[in-house]
């Protein structure tokens, strides 16, 4: 399976190459801070299923004039959910740490509540398939991995615990922008490869 993971910025080079990738991408995973129009365009251009979580700068779909966006989003939203897509087990957690009154900001307690909602599905995956999860997507990174010291960009400690307990193969996130090619964007944490997919990243499973 080939995944196209996207986050934070509309990468012009990626956008230009999308029609040529049609049929070669099996799944699009979006890690937040992208417009709904862009998400729909990317998934349509590559003719692949789309799953996503919100970033801290996203506009709540229920505030838009087009109510069909809310229906569409409900069908792709992974926050606090686990889905099986062609046998790939994917889960998601939205938002960033709370630093003002934005709609997609969370405390550590909020994150744990969302993880608890995922727990029955994770346990069932373990019983039926021998593993909890293949890919976790989030907007923010785990605490101490690819994060920043300021309140808005520090990672969630709960994500570190999630990785230790449920051992997904990949944890894909965005939120921390990458402006320097020397910036570390891939880190191994136990059984999990943590990748900052800022912009876009193709991943072969």
C-alpha positions as CSV (number, residue, x, y, z in Angstrom):
1,X,0.0,0.0,0.0
2,X,1.3,3.5,-0.9
3,X,0.1,6.3,1.4
4,X,0.3,10.0,0.5
5,X,0.4,11.9,3.8
6,X,-0.2,15.7,3.7
7,X,-0.3,18.5,6.3
8,X,-0.1,22.2,7.0
9,X,0.7,23.7,3.5
10,X,-0.5,23.2,0.0
11,X,2.6,22.0,-1.7
12,X,2.6,23.3,-5.3
13,X,5.0,20.7,-6.6
14,X,2.9,17.9,-5.2
15,X,-0.3,19.5,-6.6
16,X,1.2,19.6,-10.0
17,X,2.2,16.0,-9.9
18,X,-1.1,14.6,-8.6
19,X,-2.8,13.7,-12.0
20,X,0.3,11.6,-12.9
21,X,-0.1,9.8,-9.5
22,X,-3.6,8.6,-10.1
23,X,-3.7,4.9,-9.6
24,X,-0.4,4.8,-7.7
25,X,-1.7,6.1,-4.4
26,X,-3.9,3.8,-2.3
27,X,-4.7,6.1,0.6
28,X,-4.5,9.8,1.4
29,X,-4.0,10.7,5.1
30,X,-4.3,14.3,6.1
31,X,-2.8,15.6,9.4
32,X,-4.5,19.0,9.6
33,X,-4.3,22.7,8.8
34,X,-5.4,22.2,5.2
35,X,-8.6,23.5,3.5
36,X,-11.5,21.2,2.8
37,X,-11.3,22.1,-0.9
38,X,-7.6,21.1,-1.0
39,X,-8.3,17.8,0.7
40,X,-11.1,17.0,-1.7
41,X,-8.9,17.9,-4.7
42,X,-6.0,15.8,-3.6
43,X,-8.1,12.7,-3.0
44,X,-10.0,13.1,-6.2
45,X,-6.9,13.7,-8.3
46,X,-5.2,10.5,-7.1
47,X,-8.5,8.6,-7.0
48,X,-7.9,7.3,-3.5
49,X,-9.8,7.1,-0.2
50,X,-9.2,10.0,2.2
51,X,-9.0,10.0,6.0
52,X,-8.1,13.1,8.1
53,X,-7.9,14.9,11.4
54,X,-8.2,18.6,12.2
55,X,-5.3,20.9,12.8
56,X,-5.4,23.8,15.2
57,X,-6.0,26.4,12.4
58,X,-8.9,24.5,10.7
59,X,-12.3,26.1,10.4
60,X,-15.0,24.0,12.0
61,X,-17.2,22.5,9.2
62,X,-20.4,23.3,11.0
63,X,-19.7,27.0,10.8
64,X,-19.6,27.0,6.9
65,X,-22.6,27.9,4.8
66,X,-22.3,24.6,2.8
67,X,-23.7,22.0,5.2
68,X,-22.7,19.2,2.9
69,X,-19.1,19.8,4.0
70,X,-20.1,18.7,7.5
71,X,-21.6,15.5,6.1
72,X,-18.5,14.9,4.0
73,X,-16.1,15.5,6.9
74,X,-18.0,13.1,9.2
75,X,-17.2,10.4,6.7
76,X,-13.5,11.0,6.7
77,X,-12.8,12.2,10.2
78,X,-10.5,9.9,12.2
79,X,-10.5,11.8,15.5
80,X,-10.9,9.3,18.3
81,X,-11.7,6.6,15.8
82,X,-10.1,3.5,14.3
83,X,-10.8,2.4,10.7
84,X,-9.8,-0.5,8.6
85,X,-9.0,0.5,5.0
86,X,-8.1,-2.4,2.8
87,X,-6.8,-4.2,5.8
88,X,-4.7,-1.3,7.0
89,X,-5.6,-0.3,10.6
90,X,-5.6,3.5,11.0
91,X,-6.5,5.8,13.9
92,X,-6.4,9.5,14.5
93,X,-6.3,12.3,17.1
94,X,-6.8,15.9,16.2
95,X,-5.6,19.3,17.3
96,X,-2.8,20.9,19.2
97,X,-2.1,21.8,22.9
98,X,-4.4,24.5,24.2
99,X,-2.8,28.0,24.0
100,X,-5.8,30.2,23.3
101,X,-9.5,29.6,22.6
102,X,-9.2,28.0,19.2
103,X,-11.7,25.2,18.3
104,X,-9.2,22.4,17.8
105,X,-7.0,22.7,20.9
106,X,-6.9,20.2,23.7
107,X,-5.5,19.5,27.1
108,X,-3.8,16.2,27.9
109,X,-7.1,15.1,29.6
110,X,-9.0,15.8,26.4
111,X,-6.5,13.6,24.5
112,X,-6.9,10.8,27.0
113,X,-10.7,10.9,26.7
114,X,-10.3,10.6,22.9
115,X,-7.9,7.7,23.3
116,X,-10.3,5.9,25.7
117,X,-13.0,6.2,22.9
118,X,-10.6,4.3,20.6
119,X,-9.8,1.6,23.2
120,X,-12.6,-0.9,22.4
121,X,-11.7,-0.9,18.7
122,X,-8.0,-1.2,19.4
123,X,-8.5,-4.2,21.7
124,X,-10.8,-5.8,19.1
125,X,-8.1,-5.3,16.5
126,X,-5.6,-7.0,18.7
127,X,-7.9,-10.0,19.3
128,X,-9.0,-10.4,15.6
129,X,-5.8,-9.3,13.8
130,X,-2.9,-9.7,16.2
131,X,-2.1,-6.0,16.3
132,X,-3.7,-2.8,17.7
133,X,-3.0,-0.4,14.9
134,X,-0.8,0.1,11.9
135,X,-0.8,3.9,11.5
136,X,-1.7,6.7,13.9
137,X,-2.2,10.1,12.4
138,X,-2.3,13.3,14.5
139,X,-1.8,17.0,14.0
140,X,0.6,17.6,16.9
141,X,3.7,15.5,17.5
142,X,4.5,13.5,20.6
143,X,6.1,15.3,23.5
144,X,9.8,15.6,23.0
145,X,9.8,14.4,19.4
146,X,9.8,17.0,16.5
147,X,8.1,19.5,18.8
148,X,9.0,23.0,20.0
149,X,9.3,24.6,23.4
150,X,6.5,27.2,23.0
151,X,3.1,26.3,24.3
152,X,1.4,26.1,20.9
153,X,3.9,23.7,19.4
154,X,4.9,21.3,22.2
155,X,3.8,17.7,21.7
156,X,1.4,15.7,23.7
157,X,2.8,13.4,26.4
158,X,-0.3,11.2,25.9
159,X,1.0,10.3,22.4
160,X,4.2,8.9,23.9
161,X,2.2,6.6,26.1
162,X,0.0,5.6,23.1
163,X,3.0,4.6,21.1
164,X,4.4,2.6,24.0
165,X,1.1,0.7,24.6
166,X,-0.3,0.2,21.1
167,X,2.9,0.1,19.0
168,X,1.7,1.3,15.6
169,X,4.2,0.9,12.7
170,X,3.9,4.6,11.9
171,X,2.9,7.8,13.6
172,X,2.3,10.6,11.1
173,X,1.9,14.2,12.3
174,X,2.2,17.7,11.1
175,X,2.0,21.0,13.0
176,X,5.8,21.8,13.3
177,X,6.8,23.5,10.1
178,X,10.0,22.5,8.4
179,X,12.0,25.3,6.8
180,X,15.5,23.8,7.0
181,X,16.5,20.6,5.2
182,X,18.6,19.7,8.2
183,X,15.6,19.5,10.5
184,X,14.9,16.0,11.8
185,X,11.6,14.7,10.5
186,X,11.8,11.0,11.1
187,X,12.5,9.4,14.5
188,X,12.3,5.8,15.7
189,X,10.4,5.4,19.0
190,X,10.4,1.7,20.0
191,X,8.4,-0.1,17.3
192,X,7.0,3.1,15.8
193,X,8.5,5.3,13.1
194,X,7.4,8.9,13.8
195,X,7.3,11.1,10.7
196,X,6.6,14.8,10.4
197,X,4.8,14.9,7.0
198,X,4.8,18.7,6.8
199,X,3.8,19.5,3.2
200,X,3.6,16.0,1.7
201,X,5.2,12.7,2.2
202,X,4.8,9.4,0.2
203,X,5.1,6.3,2.4
204,X,5.2,2.7,1.2
205,X,3.8,0.0,3.5
